Amino acid sequence: MTAQKERVLITVGDANGIGPEVAAKAAIALADDPTLRPVVVGDRHLVEPVVTAAGFTLEPSMDKWGAPGHVDLHEVGALNAADVTPGTPTAASGRATVAYIERAVTLVKDGTGRAIVACPHSETAVNASGRTFSGYPNLLSELLGTGEDSVFLMLIGGGLRVVHVTLHEGIHTALDRLTPELIERATLAAHQALSGLGIDAPRIGLFGINPHAGEGGLFGDEDDRIVTPAIERLRAQGIDAHGPEGADVMLVREGYDAFVAMYHDQGHIPVKLLAGRRSAAMSIGSGLVFSSVGHGAAFDIAGKGQASSDAAVAAIRLLGGIQ
């Protein structure tokens, strides 16, 4: 693997939250890592105070990246220092959040970086900027031109990997959108991502939609009509897919490499319960190696030096090991 491919790009997220602090601390924590090189993608004024306080200096010149005692920076110039308002999401910070991701995607596409880890963002801020935004999977679909419902979230933490068929939408909308085809697509993306993580022939469990996966139609027929046909199609392709089964039952069974959740809370609750803030949120199915951290922008502690970079460091190391 070349030094170029070892670079993991860290976007700073929402400038008014803890994202810049998390990005800087993660880059510092991994400055001497022998397997990868973190590069912060953002604006200098956002990360320099944290970097300087730790006894490091920023290196914005690409031909000097990798020098000891430096944090490598790719400056975007998306947000003026005068427009930073710690603790308050704004249209300006939302616009900059997207600009940092756009630049990082370009850097990966041209070979400058190998993978992207995005620090905490704010859906409120991005939408205030005039851009419809419901999370990174949909944004990546747009930027990469992969089409609607082609990129999915896999939340990783607490010993679990959970892929989400639907994500940030009202529960009625999510349930109405569930089809055998969409479930099949999400599970195939999971299978591919697990292979990239070094898991051969992964065993994947699919949660039911209804309590007890419908109990044979007693509690609804959606599992029989929607989930079961998807599993049959997956197994016909050689995918080791199982279910549908109630999430509460399936989660305690051993031997599964990943699970497929039908909607946001069904997948988020078990991972967040077990991992807390130490989870990674991979966007899978785009062909790009990408993860965000599994927690929010924590505007209440922005600029106070209290943020932990543990989740970001875990996500960076996770992506650094993907083949």
Backbone bond lengths (Angstrom), bond angles and torsions (degrees), N, CA, C in turn:
res aa  C-N    CA-C-N  psi(-1)  N-CA   C-N-CA  omega(-1)  CA-C   N-CA-C  phi
1 M - - - 1.467 - - 1.528 109.23 -
2 T 1.330 118.55 132.24 1.444 121.97 -179.04 1.514 110.56 -80.08
3 A 1.368 114.59 162.15 1.459 118.57 178.56 1.513 110.56 -60.63
4 Q 1.341 116.22 -35.10 1.452 120.26 179.73 1.518 111.24 -60.22
5 K 1.315 117.27 -43.12 1.460 120.88 -178.19 1.520 112.32 -73.71
6 E 1.321 117.22 -15.72 1.459 120.01 -179.81 1.524 112.57 -81.53
7 R 1.324 118.15 -8.64 1.459 120.12 -176.98 1.524 111.24 -73.83
8 V 1.319 115.64 127.53 1.463 121.81 172.65 1.524 107.14 -109.77
9 L 1.322 116.07 121.61 1.456 121.71 -177.25 1.523 109.99 -87.33
10 I 1.327 116.82 131.28 1.464 122.26 -178.83 1.521 108.25 -113.63
11 T 1.328 117.41 106.89 1.462 119.35 176.39 1.526 109.46 -81.56
12 V 1.328 116.36 146.19 1.467 119.75 -169.03 1.523 113.93 -82.12
13 G 1.332 118.36 -6.67 1.458 119.83 177.83 1.515 112.62 72.84
14 D 1.329 117.03 -146.69 1.459 121.38 -179.18 1.525 109.56 -79.27
15 A 1.314 115.78 121.58 1.463 121.43 -175.50 1.516 113.21 -63.68
16 N 1.317 117.63 -22.07 1.464 120.85 -178.13 1.522 113.30 -92.78
17 G 1.334 116.09 -1.25 1.454 121.45 176.06 1.517 110.39 -107.04
18 I 1.323 116.12 -155.55 1.465 120.29 -177.92 1.517 112.80 -87.21
19 G 1.337 118.33 -0.33 1.454 121.40 -175.23 1.517 115.33 -52.79
20 P 1.349 119.58 -51.35 1.461 119.49 179.85 1.528 113.31 -59.97
21 E 1.332 116.72 -40.27 1.466 120.13 177.98 1.522 110.82 -64.00
22 V 1.325 116.65 -43.44 1.463 121.24 179.01 1.525 110.45 -62.75
23 A 1.325 117.06 -44.77 1.464 120.94 -179.23 1.523 111.16 -61.00
24 A 1.333 116.35 -46.65 1.460 119.97 -179.17 1.525 111.72 -64.42
25 K 1.326 116.69 -45.32 1.465 119.97 -179.62 1.528 111.59 -64.40
26 A 1.327 117.32 -38.19 1.468 120.30 178.77 1.520 110.59 -65.47
27 A 1.327 116.91 -43.18 1.464 120.23 179.22 1.524 111.17 -62.94
28 I 1.320 116.57 -39.69 1.462 120.61 178.14 1.528 110.54 -65.93
29 A 1.330 116.65 -43.61 1.469 120.73 -178.83 1.519 111.91 -61.57
30 L 1.331 116.82 -29.07 1.466 121.08 -176.03 1.523 112.88 -107.77
31 A 1.320 116.54 13.31 1.465 120.20 -175.54 1.523 112.70 -59.37
32 D 1.316 117.31 -32.50 1.466 120.97 -178.10 1.523 113.15 -105.66
33 D 1.328 117.26 13.13 1.463 120.13 -179.87 1.526 109.65 -64.46
34 P 1.339 118.26 128.83 1.466 120.58 -176.22 1.523 114.59 -76.94
35 T 1.329 117.75 -11.49 1.466 119.97 -173.11 1.524 114.33 -104.43
36 L 1.327 118.44 -12.86 1.464 120.35 -177.23 1.522 110.05 -155.06
37 R 1.316 115.15 165.92 1.462 120.43 177.41 1.515 109.41 -130.05
38 P 1.341 118.35 114.25 1.465 120.16 178.61 1.524 111.16 -76.20
39 V 1.321 115.59 140.30 1.463 122.15 175.29 1.526 107.77 -129.79
40 V 1.316 117.24 121.78 1.458 121.24 179.21 1.525 109.15 -80.18
41 V 1.328 115.91 131.65 1.466 121.78 176.51 1.524 107.30 -112.93
42 G 1.326 116.40 112.08 1.459 120.33 -176.69 1.509 110.37 176.32
43 D 1.301 116.80 -146.35 1.459 122.25 178.60 1.519 110.20 -119.03
44 R 1.322 114.91 138.74 1.458 121.84 -172.19 1.524 112.88 -54.05
45 H 1.324 116.83 -45.28 1.466 119.81 -174.43 1.529 112.61 -64.90
46 L 1.331 117.41 -17.38 1.464 120.89 -179.35 1.526 112.70 -79.31
47 V 1.320 116.94 -32.45 1.473 120.35 -172.71 1.525 113.65 -112.25
48 E 1.314 117.59 -17.07 1.468 119.72 -174.06 1.526 113.65 -60.07
49 P 1.343 120.65 -40.28 1.470 118.59 179.88 1.528 113.40 -58.56
50 V 1.322 117.14 -41.50 1.467 120.73 -179.91 1.521 110.20 -69.30
51 V 1.324 116.40 -42.16 1.465 121.12 -178.96 1.525 110.58 -63.82
52 T 1.315 116.77 -46.16 1.467 121.27 -179.12 1.526 111.51 -64.75
53 A 1.321 116.71 -40.86 1.466 120.74 -179.87 1.519 111.89 -62.19
54 A 1.329 116.27 -26.88 1.466 120.64 179.93 1.525 112.37 -88.45
55 G 1.329 117.21 2.22 1.454 120.52 178.22 1.514 114.26 84.62
56 F 1.325 116.94 15.66 1.461 121.74 177.87 1.526 109.23 -107.04
57 T 1.318 115.48 167.69 1.460 121.20 172.43 1.520 108.75 -124.81
58 L 1.325 115.88 155.29 1.462 120.77 178.55 1.520 110.19 -86.17
59 E 1.337 115.68 142.08 1.458 120.74 177.41 1.523 109.14 -121.59
60 P 1.339 117.87 100.55 1.460 120.27 -177.65 1.522 114.36 -85.85
61 S 1.327 117.56 -9.90 1.464 120.75 -177.43 1.523 110.50 -88.92
62 M 1.344 116.94 117.66 1.461 120.51 -173.90 1.525 112.74 -60.00
63 D 1.335 117.19 -34.73 1.463 118.42 -177.54 1.526 112.80 -72.41
64 K 1.340 116.50 -6.22 1.465 120.54 176.80 1.530 112.53 -111.60
65 W 1.342 116.54 3.56 1.457 119.92 -179.86 1.525 110.90 -59.35
66 G 1.310 115.53 144.04 1.459 120.78 176.61 1.511 114.13 99.48
67 A 1.335 117.93 -1.45 1.460 120.39 -179.20 1.526 110.45 -73.11
68 P 1.341 117.44 142.77 1.470 120.44 179.54 1.527 111.30 -60.38
69 G 1.333 115.75 144.96 1.450 120.68 176.84 1.511 115.00 79.22
70 H 1.325 116.62 6.75 1.459 120.63 -178.51 1.525 110.68 -119.77
71 V 1.306 115.44 151.68 1.462 122.38 168.30 1.522 106.83 -107.86
72 D 1.314 116.39 120.23 1.459 121.04 -177.70 1.524 110.06 -72.50
73 L 1.327 116.01 136.87 1.462 121.63 -176.88 1.521 110.61 -132.45
74 H 1.325 116.10 132.71 1.463 121.18 165.83 1.522 106.31 -108.36
75 E 1.333 115.93 108.50 1.464 119.98 -175.49 1.520 110.67 -83.60
76 V 1.333 115.46 135.47 1.464 121.49 -176.38 1.524 111.78 -102.07
77 G 1.313 117.90 -35.59 1.452 120.73 -178.06 1.514 112.83 72.78
78 A 1.324 116.07 38.60 1.467 120.45 -175.62 1.521 113.75 -94.46
79 L 1.336 117.50 -15.22 1.466 119.64 -174.69 1.523 109.89 -145.12
80 N 1.317 116.65 126.89 1.459 121.22 176.13 1.527 110.26 -74.83
81 A 1.323 115.42 147.62 1.467 120.02 179.62 1.528 111.36 -58.83
82 A 1.324 117.08 -33.17 1.465 120.73 -178.84 1.517 112.78 -68.13
83 D 1.338 116.72 -17.70 1.465 120.95 -178.21 1.525 113.23 -94.86
84 V 1.327 117.26 3.85 1.465 121.11 179.30 1.528 109.15 -85.36
85 T 1.328 115.62 126.11 1.473 121.39 179.16 1.527 108.11 -130.97
86 P 1.328 118.39 82.93 1.465 121.02 -175.60 1.523 112.60 -52.22
87 G 1.323 115.27 132.02 1.454 121.06 177.82 1.509 114.84 96.37
88 T 1.343 117.11 -7.76 1.464 120.25 -176.80 1.525 110.62 -130.92
89 P 1.330 118.59 115.58 1.468 119.80 176.40 1.520 110.37 -69.25
90 T 1.329 117.01 135.10 1.461 121.51 -178.27 1.523 110.22 -133.12
91 A 1.325 114.96 165.34 1.463 119.76 176.31 1.527 110.63 -60.64
92 A 1.334 116.72 -37.60 1.464 120.24 -179.59 1.527 111.61 -64.40
93 S 1.330 116.39 -43.00 1.472 118.70 179.45 1.521 111.02 -69.79
94 G 1.329 117.17 -33.35 1.458 120.27 176.73 1.511 111.94 -66.59
95 R 1.328 116.45 -41.82 1.461 121.12 178.12 1.533 110.23 -62.80
96 A 1.325 116.44 -41.33 1.460 120.65 179.59 1.526 111.46 -66.97
97 T 1.323 117.09 -37.89 1.467 120.89 177.84 1.520 110.72 -53.90
98 V 1.323 116.20 -46.99 1.463 120.49 -179.95 1.525 110.64 -67.97
99 A 1.327 117.66 -38.54 1.463 120.84 179.44 1.523 111.51 -61.06
100 Y 1.330 117.45 -38.30 1.463 120.45 178.60 1.533 110.60 -65.67
101 I 1.330 116.72 -41.02 1.462 120.01 178.28 1.524 110.41 -66.16
102 E 1.318 116.48 -44.66 1.467 120.01 179.59 1.524 111.03 -57.33
103 R 1.336 116.49 -43.81 1.465 119.43 179.69 1.526 111.12 -66.16
104 A 1.316 117.48 -41.75 1.463 120.24 179.70 1.524 111.34 -62.80
105 V 1.325 116.96 -41.40 1.465 120.26 177.62 1.524 110.03 -60.66
106 T 1.319 117.07 -42.88 1.467 120.85 177.61 1.521 111.00 -61.07
107 L 1.326 117.17 -41.54 1.462 121.20 -179.39 1.525 112.05 -65.32
108 V 1.324 117.03 -36.31 1.465 119.25 176.40 1.522 110.26 -70.27
109 K 1.308 116.75 -41.82 1.465 120.54 -179.19 1.525 112.13 -63.55
110 D 1.350 116.92 -32.91 1.468 117.83 179.70 1.524 112.99 -92.02
111 G 1.350 116.60 4.22 1.457 120.42 174.22 1.509 115.44 90.84
112 T 1.329 118.10 1.98 1.461 120.22 179.68 1.521 111.75 -69.92
113 G 1.318 116.99 -35.34 1.459 122.04 178.82 1.510 110.81 -127.43
114 R 1.323 115.46 163.75 1.466 120.64 -177.69 1.519 112.30 -103.15
115 A 1.337 117.05 -33.60 1.459 121.82 -174.49 1.520 108.68 -152.00
116 I 1.336 115.64 166.04 1.464 121.46 -178.35 1.524 109.66 -128.82
117 V 1.322 116.18 133.00 1.462 122.03 168.49 1.526 107.32 -119.01
118 A 1.323 116.29 122.55 1.462 121.59 -177.66 1.523 110.24 -99.19
119 C 1.316 116.12 126.73 1.462 120.72 176.55 1.530 110.29 -79.39
120 P 1.339 117.75 168.27 1.471 121.18 -167.82 1.525 114.53 -53.04
121 H 1.316 114.69 136.60 1.461 123.16 -179.48 1.532 109.06 -118.60
122 S 1.313 115.74 -178.67 1.466 121.76 176.30 1.516 108.85 -133.69
123 E 1.346 116.27 116.32 1.462 119.26 174.90 1.527 110.79 -59.55
124 T 1.332 116.38 -36.52 1.464 120.73 179.81 1.524 111.04 -60.15
125 A 1.330 116.79 -46.32 1.461 120.78 -178.22 1.524 111.71 -65.94
126 V 1.325 116.94 -44.72 1.467 119.33 -178.32 1.521 110.51 -63.99
127 N 1.315 117.79 -43.69 1.464 120.14 178.81 1.529 111.58 -66.42
128 A 1.329 117.34 -31.89 1.465 120.42 176.59 1.522 111.67 -64.73
129 S 1.325 116.58 -24.80 1.466 120.58 179.65 1.524 112.48 -76.78
130 G 1.334 116.22 -5.26 1.457 120.57 179.15 1.507 114.11 99.57
131 R 1.323 116.40 3.55 1.460 120.56 -179.55 1.522 109.40 -106.42
132 T 1.325 116.86 127.55 1.460 120.44 176.41 1.523 108.57 -69.89
133 F 1.330 116.00 124.41 1.467 120.50 -173.11 1.519 109.09 -147.11
134 S 1.318 116.01 123.90 1.462 120.39 178.27 1.523 111.92 -123.51
135 G 1.336 116.79 12.09 1.454 120.49 -179.42 1.516 110.80 137.29
136 Y 1.328 115.17 168.09 1.458 120.13 -175.63 1.532 114.81 -66.82
137 P 1.333 120.39 -35.76 1.469 117.77 179.33 1.522 113.45 -54.54
138 N 1.329 117.49 -46.43 1.464 119.68 179.74 1.522 112.00 -68.75
139 L 1.335 117.28 -36.12 1.463 119.97 177.79 1.524 110.55 -64.15
140 L 1.327 117.42 -42.82 1.460 120.12 178.60 1.524 111.24 -64.27
141 S 1.333 116.85 -39.28 1.466 119.96 176.30 1.517 110.40 -56.51
142 E 1.328 115.28 -42.95 1.469 120.55 -179.49 1.526 111.35 -67.14
143 L 1.336 117.04 -48.10 1.459 120.84 -175.93 1.524 112.64 -67.38
144 L 1.314 116.63 -32.97 1.463 121.14 -176.62 1.518 113.00 -97.07
145 G 1.328 116.71 -7.16 1.455 120.10 178.45 1.511 113.96 66.57
146 T 1.337 116.29 33.75 1.468 119.41 -177.17 1.518 112.96 -87.32
147 G 1.321 117.39 -8.82 1.456 119.92 178.14 1.514 112.65 95.67
148 E 1.321 115.04 161.90 1.460 121.70 -178.25 1.524 111.33 -66.22
149 D 1.330 115.85 143.72 1.466 122.49 176.97 1.528 112.50 57.38
150 S 1.332 115.55 42.30 1.462 119.75 177.93 1.521 112.42 -115.35
151 V 1.328 117.04 -15.18 1.462 121.91 -179.77 1.527 108.01 -120.22
152 F 1.332 115.37 134.80 1.465 120.77 -174.09 1.524 110.06 -128.97
153 L 1.321 115.74 159.31 1.457 120.69 178.70 1.524 110.52 -96.02
154 M 1.335 115.44 132.07 1.461 121.07 171.44 1.527 107.56 -117.90
155 L 1.311 116.57 111.09 1.458 122.62 179.77 1.525 108.30 -87.10
156 I 1.331 115.60 129.95 1.462 121.30 -174.80 1.524 109.24 -125.27
157 G 1.314 116.94 126.81 1.456 120.80 177.76 1.511 111.11 166.96
158 G 1.319 116.75 155.62 1.453 121.26 178.01 1.511 113.57 61.88
159 G 1.326 117.06 26.90 1.462 120.97 -179.04 1.514 113.75 81.57
160 L 1.328 118.10 6.85 1.466 122.42 -178.57 1.523 111.24 -116.23
161 R 1.328 114.56 151.23 1.465 122.37 168.52 1.521 105.80 -129.52
162 V 1.329 116.69 117.92 1.460 120.15 -175.74 1.527 109.72 -128.03
163 V 1.325 115.47 118.76 1.463 122.05 177.41 1.525 108.59 -91.91
164 H 1.328 116.14 142.07 1.464 121.73 -177.61 1.522 110.24 -109.98
165 V 1.325 116.68 122.75 1.461 120.42 177.41 1.522 109.94 -70.46
166 T 1.320 117.60 -43.48 1.466 122.97 173.08 1.518 107.52 -120.31
167 L 1.351 116.19 165.78 1.462 116.87 -173.49 1.530 111.81 -138.27
168 H 1.306 117.34 -100.58 1.466 120.73 -173.10 1.525 110.89 -93.06
169 E 1.307 114.86 85.00 1.465 121.91 177.70 1.523 107.97 -158.78
170 G 1.323 116.12 159.86 1.450 119.80 178.76 1.516 111.26 -59.56
171 I 1.316 116.45 150.57 1.461 120.20 -174.24 1.525 111.62 -61.78
172 H 1.328 118.16 -36.49 1.465 119.81 178.12 1.525 110.61 -64.24
173 T 1.330 116.17 -42.61 1.464 120.28 178.59 1.519 110.79 -64.09
174 A 1.324 116.08 -44.19 1.464 120.09 -179.51 1.523 111.27 -60.08
175 L 1.318 116.77 -46.88 1.462 120.25 -178.46 1.528 111.36 -66.39
176 D 1.328 116.87 -36.79 1.461 119.93 179.03 1.528 111.83 -67.37
177 R 1.328 116.65 -27.69 1.467 119.90 -177.08 1.524 113.62 -85.47
178 L 1.309 117.91 -12.51 1.462 120.00 -178.32 1.524 110.64 -67.25
179 T 1.328 115.43 125.34 1.464 122.47 176.11 1.520 108.40 -137.67
180 P 1.332 118.20 160.52 1.464 119.27 174.84 1.527 111.81 -56.22
181 E 1.340 116.70 -37.36 1.463 120.53 -178.07 1.524 111.88 -66.01
182 L 1.338 116.90 -42.51 1.459 120.32 -179.38 1.524 110.91 -67.65
183 I 1.313 117.09 -41.30 1.465 121.03 177.96 1.524 110.37 -64.69
184 E 1.307 116.64 -41.13 1.465 120.79 177.39 1.528 110.67 -60.76
185 R 1.325 116.48 -44.41 1.464 121.07 -178.16 1.527 111.06 -63.22
186 A 1.330 116.82 -42.88 1.464 120.44 179.53 1.524 111.24 -64.75
187 T 1.320 116.71 -39.06 1.465 120.46 -178.64 1.519 111.07 -71.38
188 L 1.313 117.85 -36.78 1.464 120.70 175.66 1.530 110.63 -64.91
189 A 1.330 117.05 -38.65 1.463 120.28 175.86 1.526 110.36 -63.60
190 A 1.338 116.47 -39.20 1.462 120.76 177.04 1.518 110.88 -62.16
191 H 1.319 116.30 -44.64 1.466 121.07 -179.50 1.524 110.58 -59.62
192 Q 1.323 116.77 -44.32 1.456 121.03 179.81 1.526 111.25 -65.49
193 A 1.332 116.94 -42.79 1.461 120.68 179.92 1.525 111.52 -64.47
194 L 1.307 116.94 -40.74 1.464 120.73 178.98 1.518 110.97 -64.55
195 S 1.311 116.92 -37.08 1.464 120.25 176.04 1.522 110.07 -62.05
196 G 1.348 116.67 -39.91 1.452 120.65 177.01 1.513 113.18 -64.39
197 L 1.322 116.22 -26.65 1.465 121.42 177.04 1.525 112.06 -83.91
198 G 1.325 116.35 4.06 1.460 120.95 177.35 1.507 114.86 87.95
199 I 1.336 117.70 16.39 1.464 121.46 179.82 1.522 108.58 -100.10
200 D 1.309 116.85 109.30 1.460 121.44 -179.62 1.528 109.94 -83.47
201 A 1.323 115.85 141.27 1.469 122.33 178.40 1.526 111.48 46.33
202 P 1.327 118.30 57.96 1.471 120.66 -176.34 1.522 112.82 -63.93
203 R 1.320 115.45 146.13 1.464 122.84 175.86 1.526 107.85 -98.86
204 I 1.315 116.67 121.80 1.459 121.53 -171.71 1.522 110.17 -120.53
205 G 1.329 116.47 128.71 1.460 121.79 178.39 1.514 111.39 -104.59
206 L 1.323 117.08 132.94 1.458 121.98 179.66 1.524 110.45 -104.84
207 F 1.331 115.62 123.53 1.456 120.36 177.76 1.528 110.49 -70.00
208 G 1.321 115.32 151.58 1.447 119.90 172.61 1.514 111.21 -77.96
209 I 1.323 115.32 163.51 1.462 120.75 177.23 1.525 110.47 -82.26
210 N 1.312 115.61 -46.20 1.460 122.53 -174.95 1.530 111.38 -96.21
211 P 1.334 118.63 165.55 1.464 120.45 172.91 1.529 110.39 -54.06
212 H 1.322 115.78 135.23 1.467 122.11 179.38 1.525 111.19 58.77
213 A 1.352 116.49 26.50 1.473 121.40 -176.66 1.525 111.14 52.53
214 G 1.318 115.66 35.06 1.461 121.13 175.57 1.508 115.38 92.45
215 E 1.334 117.48 -15.42 1.474 121.34 -179.72 1.530 110.73 50.33
216 G 1.340 114.59 52.05 1.464 119.29 177.00 1.517 113.99 65.19
217 G 1.329 117.03 28.41 1.458 121.32 179.33 1.509 114.29 97.22
218 L 1.325 117.46 -8.72 1.461 120.77 -179.21 1.527 111.84 -65.44
219 F 1.356 115.55 -35.67 1.464 120.88 -178.21 1.529 111.50 -112.51
220 G 1.296 117.12 32.69 1.460 121.40 -179.87 1.512 111.63 115.45
221 D 1.332 116.56 149.55 1.460 120.38 -176.49 1.524 113.35 -103.86
222 E 1.352 117.40 6.82 1.466 120.12 -175.40 1.525 112.93 -62.27
223 D 1.316 117.61 -36.52 1.464 119.13 -179.78 1.523 111.23 -65.57
224 D 1.322 116.57 -41.27 1.463 120.16 178.49 1.525 111.03 -67.99
225 R 1.331 116.91 -35.89 1.461 120.51 -175.91 1.526 113.58 -83.45
226 I 1.336 116.88 -29.43 1.462 119.75 -169.38 1.528 112.95 -115.47
227 V 1.327 117.34 -51.26 1.464 119.74 -174.06 1.526 111.73 -78.32
228 T 1.322 117.28 -45.87 1.471 120.18 -178.24 1.523 112.57 -58.45
229 P 1.341 120.48 -45.34 1.470 119.40 176.87 1.533 112.83 -60.36
230 A 1.334 117.09 -35.74 1.463 119.78 177.74 1.523 110.76 -63.64
231 I 1.323 116.39 -42.91 1.465 120.30 179.31 1.520 110.80 -64.33
232 E 1.306 117.10 -40.50 1.464 120.42 178.41 1.523 111.00 -61.43
233 R 1.316 117.37 -41.64 1.458 121.31 178.72 1.524 111.22 -66.87
234 L 1.317 116.80 -38.83 1.458 120.90 178.90 1.520 111.39 -65.66
235 R 1.314 116.50 -44.43 1.462 120.27 -179.34 1.527 110.83 -65.77
236 A 1.320 117.11 -31.85 1.464 120.41 176.66 1.531 111.43 -65.65
237 Q 1.336 116.25 -21.54 1.469 121.25 177.97 1.528 112.21 -94.43
238 G 1.317 116.71 5.17 1.451 120.64 179.04 1.516 114.75 87.89
239 I 1.332 117.53 9.77 1.468 121.36 178.22 1.525 109.16 -83.13
240 D 1.328 116.41 131.45 1.466 121.44 -178.93 1.530 109.14 -81.97
241 A 1.342 115.56 74.76 1.463 122.41 -176.38 1.520 110.48 -104.45
242 H 1.334 115.87 140.53 1.465 121.21 -176.89 1.529 110.32 -133.69
243 G 1.338 116.06 154.30 1.454 122.24 178.57 1.519 110.00 123.84
244 P 1.319 117.04 -162.43 1.460 125.36 -6.55 1.520 111.64 -73.63
245 E 1.310 114.50 149.19 1.460 121.26 178.88 1.523 107.91 -144.83
246 G 1.326 116.50 150.45 1.456 119.56 178.01 1.517 111.29 -54.60
247 A 1.325 116.70 136.74 1.458 120.35 -177.56 1.521 111.76 -58.55
248 D 1.328 117.41 -36.94 1.458 120.68 -177.85 1.518 112.02 -64.15
249 V 1.324 116.78 -31.21 1.464 121.48 179.24 1.523 110.83 -84.15
250 M 1.323 116.06 -45.69 1.460 120.27 -174.54 1.521 112.64 -66.36
251 L 1.324 117.34 -34.65 1.461 120.71 -176.61 1.522 113.41 -63.42
252 V 1.313 117.82 -25.97 1.465 119.84 -178.24 1.525 112.14 -93.83
253 R 1.306 117.38 -1.36 1.462 120.20 176.71 1.526 109.36 -81.76
254 E 1.310 116.66 140.68 1.458 121.13 179.47 1.526 110.46 -88.14
255 G 1.322 114.66 158.46 1.459 120.01 172.64 1.511 115.72 101.80
256 Y 1.322 117.97 -3.55 1.463 119.95 178.70 1.533 110.32 -92.32
257 D 1.322 115.35 136.10 1.465 120.49 176.95 1.521 111.78 -86.98
258 A 1.318 117.03 -23.70 1.463 121.73 177.88 1.517 109.15 -162.51
259 F 1.313 113.92 162.21 1.466 121.07 176.15 1.524 108.77 -124.20
260 V 1.330 115.33 156.66 1.462 121.19 175.84 1.523 108.07 -117.10
261 A 1.333 115.67 116.56 1.466 121.95 178.78 1.519 109.37 -96.66
262 M 1.322 116.48 147.71 1.454 120.55 -175.94 1.528 113.17 -86.08
263 Y 1.347 117.15 -23.27 1.460 119.51 -179.39 1.529 109.54 -151.62
264 H 1.318 115.85 169.28 1.461 123.91 -168.40 1.526 114.47 -49.92
265 D 1.329 117.85 -62.81 1.461 120.01 -172.40 1.520 112.65 -67.61
266 Q 1.315 117.53 -29.32 1.458 120.77 178.81 1.527 110.66 -60.89
267 G 1.327 116.59 -32.78 1.456 120.53 179.61 1.509 114.25 -94.90
268 H 1.325 116.72 -34.02 1.462 119.81 -175.80 1.524 113.29 -74.27
269 I 1.320 117.41 -39.72 1.464 119.82 -172.94 1.530 112.72 -58.28
270 P 1.329 120.66 -49.72 1.468 117.87 -178.26 1.519 113.61 -64.51
271 V 1.337 117.13 -38.32 1.467 119.06 -179.64 1.521 110.72 -68.97
272 K 1.327 116.89 -45.92 1.467 119.31 -179.24 1.530 111.47 -66.23
273 L 1.321 116.88 -33.16 1.461 120.30 178.47 1.521 110.92 -64.35
274 L 1.327 116.34 -40.22 1.462 120.98 -176.40 1.526 113.12 -86.77
275 A 1.328 116.61 -34.22 1.465 119.86 -172.76 1.518 113.78 -106.53
276 G 1.331 117.61 -17.11 1.457 119.34 -176.05 1.513 110.94 59.89
277 R 1.322 116.31 -129.94 1.464 121.26 -179.62 1.524 112.35 -82.36
278 R 1.319 117.87 -5.50 1.461 120.32 -176.26 1.531 111.49 -93.12
279 S 1.300 115.88 53.53 1.463 120.00 178.03 1.518 109.43 -123.72
280 A 1.329 115.04 155.91 1.463 121.76 177.20 1.515 108.37 -115.75
281 A 1.327 115.75 143.71 1.465 120.93 -178.29 1.524 108.77 -117.22
282 M 1.322 116.39 91.52 1.459 120.84 -179.38 1.523 110.90 -78.22
283 S 1.323 116.15 138.38 1.463 121.51 170.12 1.519 106.83 -97.62
284 I 1.322 116.86 117.65 1.461 121.10 -172.68 1.524 110.42 -117.97
285 G 1.330 115.37 151.83 1.455 120.85 177.15 1.517 114.11 105.19
286 S 1.337 117.64 -7.63 1.467 120.47 -177.03 1.519 112.86 -92.01
287 G 1.333 116.98 -16.38 1.451 120.62 -172.51 1.518 112.28 88.37
288 L 1.337 116.82 -8.95 1.456 122.64 177.62 1.528 108.62 -99.68
289 V 1.334 117.19 139.42 1.465 120.88 177.51 1.523 107.18 -84.95
290 F 1.336 116.29 108.07 1.467 120.95 -169.55 1.521 110.06 -144.68
291 S 1.332 114.88 138.66 1.464 120.17 172.65 1.518 109.20 -148.13
292 S 1.300 115.52 147.47 1.460 120.40 166.92 1.524 107.16 -109.84
293 V 1.323 116.15 170.19 1.463 118.91 177.17 1.521 108.41 -82.23
294 G 1.316 115.91 155.29 1.460 120.10 -173.66 1.511 114.34 -89.35
295 H 1.334 117.49 34.78 1.467 119.93 176.11 1.520 108.95 -148.33
296 G 1.315 115.94 169.89 1.450 121.67 -173.06 1.517 114.60 -89.64
297 A 1.348 114.66 -172.17 1.461 121.66 -172.63 1.529 113.61 -79.46
298 A 1.327 118.38 -9.17 1.475 122.87 174.60 1.529 111.82 44.70
299 F 1.320 116.31 58.83 1.463 120.81 -177.63 1.527 112.50 -59.11
300 D 1.320 116.90 -23.96 1.467 119.69 -177.60 1.522 113.24 -68.64
301 I 1.333 118.21 -20.78 1.464 119.88 178.76 1.524 111.71 -117.45
302 A 1.321 117.37 11.98 1.466 120.76 -179.06 1.525 111.10 -60.88
303 G 1.328 115.70 133.16 1.453 121.23 177.38 1.509 115.39 78.02
304 K 1.328 117.42 6.67 1.468 120.74 -176.60 1.526 113.25 -102.41
305 G 1.331 117.29 -2.09 1.460 120.42 178.31 1.510 114.63 74.11
306 Q 1.339 117.16 18.08 1.465 120.80 -175.32 1.528 113.78 -101.69
307 A 1.318 118.16 -3.99 1.463 121.05 -173.16 1.524 111.85 -74.07
308 S 1.320 115.31 144.07 1.462 121.97 176.20 1.525 109.57 -98.45
309 S 1.313 115.77 142.33 1.466 120.81 177.06 1.525 112.17 -100.46
310 D 1.332 117.98 10.37 1.465 120.97 -174.36 1.527 112.34 -56.63
311 A 1.336 117.33 -46.32 1.463 120.03 -177.84 1.518 110.94 -65.72
312 A 1.328 116.76 -39.59 1.462 119.99 179.26 1.523 111.14 -66.12
313 V 1.319 116.90 -43.00 1.469 120.57 178.38 1.525 110.46 -60.97
314 A 1.338 116.50 -43.10 1.467 120.07 178.79 1.523 110.81 -62.62
315 A 1.335 116.93 -41.44 1.464 120.41 179.65 1.521 111.24 -65.81
316 I 1.319 117.21 -40.60 1.465 121.06 179.46 1.520 110.58 -63.91
317 R 1.318 116.37 -44.68 1.470 119.51 179.10 1.525 111.03 -65.53
318 L 1.327 116.31 -37.14 1.461 120.30 177.38 1.521 110.25 -60.28
319 L 1.324 117.26 -49.35 1.459 120.38 -177.85 1.518 111.59 -69.49
320 G 1.333 116.53 -32.52 1.457 119.48 178.60 1.512 113.09 -63.64
321 G 1.343 117.08 -21.74 1.462 120.92 -179.37 1.508 114.51 -95.69
322 I 1.346 117.61 -1.19 1.466 120.32 -179.00 1.514 110.06 -78.62
323 Q 1.315 115.69 134.85 1.468 120.84 -179.99 1.521 110.60 -89.52
